Amino acid sequence: MGTEALHENYDVALLDLDGVVYLGSRPIPSAPPALRRAKADGMRLAYVTNNASRTPAAVAGLLRSMDVPAEAADVVTSPQAAARLLADRLPAGAKVLVVGSMALRMAVRERGLRPVTSALEHPQAVVQGYLPTIDYSALAEGGLAVRAGALFVATNADSTLPGPHGMQPGNGSLVRVIAHASGVEPVIAGKPELPLHRESIIRTGARNPLVVGDRLDTDIEAAGRAGADSLLVLTGVSQPADLAVALPDCRPTYIASTLDALTEPYPDVIPKDDGYFCAGWTARWAGDAVALEGAADGAPIDGLRALCATAWSRAGTSAAAVAAALDKLKL
């Protein structure tokens, strides 16, 4: 990679939203200017979200209100991926019981399927997506239909989602109601499963995308499954301690504090002795622990890059093995 900026090597940034661009209704301060710079420098931006509560037009409107460049066509949602998955498996015009938002109903209808609300209509499938105001009756209808043999699809299985006051239950937690009542596990359309990534590639025509996210277990794992490079930003769920002990399937290609990394030179992470060097920081194995040394004026994020590369060089690195090095970074 050298010291080139990431936008020079990827044609489209496939950006997660919650924890990357905004938290709840508030933009992450560094995100809007960083995205405007990336677009001005020629990188196409697509906003790829597991959240099923808003239509693409509504998401784009929210982003523009935050001074983020976005049109409805730039937004790819898990409802769109779920609807394509259903359309691939069902005949045109098939009834689908929708447990979720109007955005999910619209996505189903756009794929030539017929949204319904009652198990008495004998739907061929049930699709469930996140809705903050979801009620028992909707979940009960979904459970009845699935027990009767309907295909069960969920937009995503995130157990939590970030909000302005902390982590709150996500669609994956709500999905457990129908799954537990019916004994049937859903087919998942959203990250880290592949349907949403496939939907993103179809809609953007990306040839060499960069997946950008804040969660190792959704965004980064999804990129790995799809064979795409990824950038983990530390503005949302996953934090330095999570990164250092990440399993191989959940390790990002790049690590950054914020989206500023899209247009800034990304330093090499170079093997050195029994560890790695990055922009003034050296991490190495000292017995069973990672030791970290760096210049007083070095950027902590570069130290984290060296630390993670070193930690990942051995299987089964424990939290204790990286604790002292992480404390030194004070991230």
Order of alpha helices (4+ residues) and beta strands (2+ residues): beta-beta-beta-alpha-beta-alpha-beta-alpha-beta-alpha-beta-beta-alpha-beta-beta-beta-alpha-beta-alpha-beta-alpha-beta-alpha-beta-beta-beta-beta-beta-alpha-alpha
